[in-house]
Amino acid sequence: MKFERINGELSLVLSSQLHSHARADFKFFSHFLGIESELVAAARFPLARWPNGHWCMEVNLFMTECFKKGFSLRGSQGGTLGTYCSYLAPLIRYVNSNMDGFSKMTDSHFALAVRQLRVKVERGEDFSPKNKVTSTVKIASVWLDFLVFVGDYYATPNFVSKEGTIRAYRIRKLHRLPNGRYVESYAWSHWSFPTEEEPERPRLPIDDKTLLALRTAVDDVSRNTPESLYIHSRRLVMFALFDEVGLRRMESATKLTRRNVVEALEARDEARASGEQRIPMLSFDTVKHTRSQHREVPVSPILLDFLEEYLVSSRHRLRQIGVPVRLDTPLLFNAKSGEALRPNTITQEFAQLAKRAGIKVSASPHLMRHRYITNALVRLIIAHNISTKSDFQKLILDDTDFKRKVKEVTGHASVASLEPYLTLAFDVVGKLDMTVERARILAALDALHRAVQDHESCIKRGVDASGAKARLAEASIAIDGMYRRSDLYPDSSTV
């Protein structure tokens, strides 16, 4: 929260967001151990308030109950609890405008609040609902969880039930896993929930044309100042990492450090010194597991050279702003403060560059991850000569090494969640007519294309192009070596 002094008194500065976050050293009371009280860390715990600035007691008590159940606080926005607080904000506003408190909620009022989630807003040249069907149901389901808590808190029997004040109930669902087993889950049902009958356009991965436009926009907005030069290189590295490593926003903002790149470079140098043919790997903490886990992803030598060059330029920027250069320094950092970028900042960067490039389709970090996973699955499908989705799923069941490879490359804890990506990947493969070696050449050509773009960008901006020139030469040599392979082109010796 922010305060400002008005007529000698401190006043709360209200914002559109109805929650703030506790300090990094915030702790909750847990239990008594003898006569001593035990505390538990709750950094970034979300604290909700009414539009007038007063604390929203019921929501904060509900957040406390969720925290005790183990809901995540991970991340700068408060993890799952922060998301729940955001979901509850429209309900807080609705109750604030229409009734004296959450306990006064009726079934018709709840339905009207749900309907407001689907109000159409202007998006570019057309109007579309503020929230998609799935998002609306997800938000309203959190509302019902909260209203169940409200009913218990105020001792109101059947406040939320099939025949209660709010006529909602849970339905049992069975989900079939790739191994043939079923797991059950429960989902809320209410007559006001929108149905899937409304057609929604699928969110397709970012394509080559859109990515090229985004990279070109990076050059267009660049200025010849120390701060702008660093931001330019950071944005290009950001796109390269999303494209080749498949980072999530949180991983790129808070998990990836200079240490991760330095370790990858050291491993590369050791392999070169010993004469080993080792694929460079980038290892970093992932954010989609309850326990801290590492994810290891193969990267191209060209990307590793690019990251090595970025370490030098970013170190120079850190020294300019007086920030110590340490191994645990975030790889992508704020050009003024040296602090880690916030996940939302990365989303804003995508939006600003997309607007600059005049891109009409969706362009976001999440859709870059769609692109990465789809391309990764395409390579696996071609490499293992897989014909159908059922063959892919059967191979996962029969081959534990293949299953491990799929989970490691995609960063998905559950292979069942890859279903939408598999559909896209087989659509791509169906349009291709290539061998495994030709697929490798295609990947090498992509790397060459990126190297050409980087080299042209340096020349255009009048900055040192030696690093980009070296990467361009390396990419060209790699392509030349592939085209001279006798196993791919048996008659190459006669050329």
N, C-alpha and C positions, 0 to 999 in steps of 0.2 A: 504493500500500500504506500501511497505517496501523500505527504502533507505539505501545505503551504501556509505561510503566516498572513492572515487577513485581519487588519485593524488590531494587530498585536496578539491575536489568538491563532493557534494552530487549527486548521480545518482540513478535513479529508478531501483529497482530490479524487472525484469519482471517474471511473472509466467504463467502457462498454463491457469489459470482462467482469464477471461477477465473482471471481475468486482470485486470491493471491496465494503466494507460497510461503511457508515457514522458512526460517533461516537454515543454513546448512548444518548448524549444530543443534537443531531442535530435537528434543527427546520426549517420549511418552512414558508415563508411569506404567510399569508392567505388573509387578507383584511385590510382596514383602518377602524378604529372606531373613527370617529372624526379626530383628528390629530395624534392619536396613531395607530401604526401598530400592528395587531394581528398575532401571530405566532402559528403554529400547530406542535406538536411533530412528528418527523419522524425518530425515532431511527432505526439504521441498514438499512437505505435507500440504495439500491444498486446503485453503480456508475460505468457505463460501460466505457471501453476504447478500443482503437485499439491495435493490437498486438505490436505496437511500443511504447505503453505507453501513447499516447495522448488521451485526453478525446474524447469519441464518442458522439458528440453533439446530433445527431438525436435520438439515443437510450435513452439518458438521458432525453431529452425533452418528448419522448414518455412515459418513466417511470413516469415523473412528471404528465402527463395527466392521467395516470392510477391511480396514487395516489389520485388525485383530485376526481376521480370517486369512491373512497372508497376501492380500492384493498388493500388486507391485507399486513402488514409488520410484522405480528406476527411470532416470532421464531428467532433463532440465524442466520438463513440463509436468512432472509428478507421476509419470507412468500411468497405470490403469486407473488409479484414484484421480489423477488429473483429468483423464478422459471422462470419467464418470461425472466429475464436477462440471465439465463443459456440457455434457449431455443434459444435466439437470438445470442449466441456466435458463433455457426457454420456459421450463415449468415454473421456475422461481418468478420469472417476469409475468407469466400468465396469472399465477396466484396473487401476485402483488397488485395486479390491475383489476382482478375480478372477484376476490373474496378475502376473508379475514385470516386465512391460514390454510395449510395443507389438509388439515382434518376436515375442512368444509368442502373438499373436493367431491363432486358427484360424477356419475357415469357420463352424463351429457357434457359436463364441463371437460372431463378427460378426453372425450371424443373430439371436442372442438379444439383442444390444445394439440392433439395429434394432427388434426386437419391443418392447423397452422404451420406444421412442419413441412407441409407439401405446397405451401403458397408459391405461386410461380413468380420468379424474379427474372430481370433482364440479364441475359448472358450473351454478350456480343450483339449479334444481329437478330436474335430470337429470344423467346421466353421459355424457361424450363423450370420444373419444380426445384425449390431450394435444396431439398434432400431427395435422394433416390429412394426407391421402395425399400431396399435392404437397410439403408441407413436410418430411415424413418422407423422401421420395426425395431432396429437395434436400440435407438434412443428411447423409444416408448417402452421397451422392455426394461431398461434401467429405471425409468420412471416407476414402473409397477413394482420392481424390487424395493425401491425407496418407499412407495406408498404402503407396501406390506409392513415395512418398518414403522411408518407413521401410525398405522392401525394398531400395532403392538404397543407402541410408545404411549398412545392415548387410550389404550385398553378399549378399542372399538372392535367388537366381534364382527367377523366377516366383512371387514372394510374393503378388502379385495378378495373376491371369490366368485364362483360361477353364478350365485344368486345374491351376491352382496351389494354393497353400495356402489362399488366399481365392479362391473360384471366381467371380470377377466379370470382366466384359469390357465394352468400349465398343461401342455399336451406332451405325451411321450413320443420320441422319435428314435428310430433305429438307423444306424449308419453302417454300411458294409465296408469293411477294410479290404485292401488288396489281397490279404491272406485268407479272405473268405469269412473271417470272424465279424461279429456285429458288436457295436458299442451303442449304448443308449444315452440319450440326452433329453432334456426337458426345455421346452420353449413356451413363451407366453402367447396366449391367443386372446384377442379382443375384437369385437365386431367392427371397430373403427380402423383396424389395421389395413393399410392398402395391400392389394394382392399383386402377385407377379404377372397378372394378365396384361398390365401396362407394359408395352414394349420399351426396353431400355437399350440404348446403343452400347455394345461392348467396348471396354477400354482397351484399345490395341496398343502394343508396344511402340515406342518411338522408332520410326524408321530411319534409314540412312539419310534421306533428304532433309528430314527435320533436324537430325543431329548436326548435319553440315551447316544448316541455317543458324543453329544455336552457336556453333563454334565461330562462324563468321561474325555474328553479333558481338562476340567477345572482342574481336578486333575493332569493330566499329565504335564501341563505347570506350575504348582504351585511350588514355591520355599520357603524355610524357612527363609524369611526376612519379617520385619514388613510391607513393602509396598506390597509384593507379597501375604502375608496372607490376607491383606484387599481386594486386587483385587480378590482373590479366593472367599471370602465370598460375595463380591459385584456381581460377575458373577452368583453365585448360586442363590442369591436373584433376580437378573435380570431375569433369566430363570423362576423362580417360579412365579414372578409377570406377566410376559408375558403369562405364561401357565394358571394361575388361575384367573387373573384380566383382561386380554385382553387389556393391555396398547398399546397405540400408541407410536412411538419413542419419539415424542415431549413431551408426558405426562410423560413418564418414565424419561426423561432427565431434564425437567424444571418445570413440574407441581407437581410432587410428592415430598413432603417434610417430614421431621421428624414429623411435626405437624399432618399430616394425619394419620400416624401410631400411634402416642401417643393418639389421639382422639379415634381411634378404640380400643386401649387397655383400655382406661378409660371406654368406654362404655361396654366393656366385663366385666371389674371388677365390675362395678355397677350392671350389670345383675347377676353376680355370688353372690354378696352380698345380693341382694333382692330375690334370688332364681328364677329369671325369666329364661325361656328357650328362649333366644334371639339369632338369627343368627348374628354372627359378620359381620359388614359392614365396607368397606373401602371407604371413600369419598374423591374426589379430583377434581380439575378443569379439564374440558375437553377442547380440542383445536379446535373442529369442529363446533363451533357456532360463530356467529358474536358477540354475547354478552357472557360475562363470565358466564358459567354454571357449575354446579357441577354434577358429576356422582357418584352414589352410587352402589357399587358392593358387593355382599355377598362373604365372604372368609371363608375358613375352619379354625377351631381352630389351626390346625397344622401349617398352613401358618402364622397365627398371632403369634404363639409362635416363629417361625423361625424369623419373623421380629423383635420381641422383643429382641431376642438374637443378631440380626444384629445391632440394635440400640446401644447396649453396645460395640460391637467390632468397629463399625464405630466411636463412640464417642472417643474411645481410639486412633484411627488413627488421628482424627481431632486434638486432643491435642498433638500428636507427631509432627505434622507439624505446630503447633502454630495457628490454626484457631479456633475462638470462636464457641462453640456448641450452636446453637440457634434453636428454633422451625421451623424457615423458612429456615434452612439449607437444601439443596437438599438431598434427600434420597440416590441417587446414585451420587457420586462426584469423581472428579479427585484425585487420591491417593497422588499426589504431591502438588497441589495447593488448594484443597478443593472446587474448583469451580464446578458448575453443569456440567455434561457430555454433550457434544454436540450430537445431534441426529446422526450425521454421525459417531461419535466414537462408538456408540452402534452397528451400522451396521458393522463397521470394526471389532468389537469384535466377532460378529457372523461369519464373513468371516475368521478371523484368526483361530478360534476354529474349524470351519468346515474343513479348510485346514489341521489342525493338526489331526483331526479325520479321514481324508481321505474320507469325504462325497462327493459324486459325484452329488447328487441332489441339487436343490436350498434350501438354508437355510438362512433365513433373519428374522428380526423382523416383517416385514409385513406378512410373511407366518406363524409366530407364532400367529399373530392376526387372520389369517384365521383359524388356528387350534382352537383357543379359541371360536370364533363365531360359527363355525361348531359344536363343542361340546356343547355349550350353547343351540343352537337350537335343537340338539338331545335330550337334557334333557327336554326342553319345549315340544317337540313333544310327548315324552313318557309320561310325567306327565299329559298332557291333552288328551292323547289317540287320537291323530290326525292321520288320514290315508293318506291324500294327500296334495299337495301344495295348491290346491284350498280350501280345508277345513281350512288350516292354514290361508290363506288370508281372508276367510270369517269370521273366529273367530276374526281377527284383526279389521274387520269392525263392528262386532256386540258387541264386548267386549272391552270397553275403558281401563279397568284395564289390560287386557291381552296385548293390544297394548302398554300401558305405560311400562309394565314389559319387553316386547321385546326390546323397545328402550333403557330402562335403562340398561339392561344386556349387550346388544351388543354395546351400545354407538353410534348407528346410529340415526341421526336426522330423516331420512326418511326410513320407512320400505320397500319402493320400491327398495332400493339399496341392500336388503338382498337376492335378487333372486338367485344369484350364490351360496350363502351359503346354501340356502334352498335345492337346487338340491343336493349338497354334503351331507347335513344332512339326507335327505330322502333316499339317497343311503346307508348311514350308518345304518339307522333304518331298512331298508329292509333286512339287513343281521343279525339283532338282533332278538332274541326271549326271551324277558324278561318283567317282570312286572315293575311297578314304583319302588317297593322296591328293586328289583334286580338291577335296574339302580343306586340306591343310594349305594348299596353294591359295585358296580363296581367303583364308584367314591371314596369310602372309601378304596378300594384295591389300587387304584392309589396313594392315600395319603400314605398308608402303604409302597408301593414300593418306593416312594420318601424318606420316613423316613429311610428305610433300606439303600438306596444309601448314604444318608447324614452320617449315622452312620459308614458305611464302609469307606467312604472318610476320616472321622476324624481319624479312626484307622490307615488307610494307611499312612496318613501324620504325625501321631504321635502327634496330637493336642488334647486338651481337648474335650472329646466326651460326657460330661455330658448333655449338651443341646440336642444333637442329640439322646442320649439314652432316655431322657424324652419324646421327640416327638415320638420315636419308640414305647415306652410303651403306650402312649396315643392313637396312631393309632391302636395298637393291641387290646386295650380295646374296642375301637369303633367297630372294626370288630367282636370281641367276643360278644358284646352286640347285634349286628344286627343278628348274627346267632342263638342267644338264643331267639329271639322274637317269641312268640307263634303264632302271626297272619301270619308270613311268613312260619314258619315250625310248623304246629299244633301238630306234634308228638314229639316235642323237649323235652317235659317233661319226656318222657320215655327213653331218651338217657342217 
